[in-house]
Amino acid sequence: MKIANNKLEGVPFIQSPNGGSSITPKFIVMHYTAGYTGKSAIDTFKNPASKVSAHLVIDLDGSITQMMPFNKSAWHAGPSKHDGFTNLNSHSIGIEIVNIGYLKKLSDGWYQDAYGNKRAASVWPYGFIEAKHPRVGSGTYYWPIYTPQQMETLNKLVPVLIKAYGIKDIVSHEEIDTRGWKTDTGPA
């Protein structure tokens, strides 16, 4: 992987309208999309009314779509704080990894996602990690495992970003969230 003019070479670039002020990235913030497909995340980030975006979307197959140049802000971090910095949108590269987020197991054997949709376990064929999480509530939740292809892409991508921008830390959205309710990237 190579970066030229603040864009990854050889990956689709779809400009998001949500963000765009100049930044010098110091951090990488990892997120999950809380959705089922890369297309749904990309469509959300293309929509000006959503008021959200990220620099990169990593789909289930490991493919990358870039939505903002790395030297421009994306609206991914919300109210945030880390290492003496606030408003991490102005100091970080946001990476969204397609993952549905936590599921709650129902008494009938089905699962419920964060949006209240009832799903079969087969909705996520890659497996789950069972874990409690204080931000979600009491009980055990089922956290979808990231795909091997996503992890392979991240293992190639992150060192390139670190080298190109002198990134000083990699954090999850949960770690920087000042509201106390974000859970991405979760225990998986």
Protein Blocks (a to p, Z undefined) as FASTA:
>chain_A
ZZeehiaehiacdddfbgjiacddfbdcdddehiabfklmmmmmmpmklopacfbdcdfk
opacdfbdfkbccdfklpadeehiahkllmcccdddddebjadddfkopacdfkopacdf
klpmnbpaddddfklogcjdddddddfklmmmmmmmmmmmmmmnopabdcdfklmmmnop
afbebjZZ
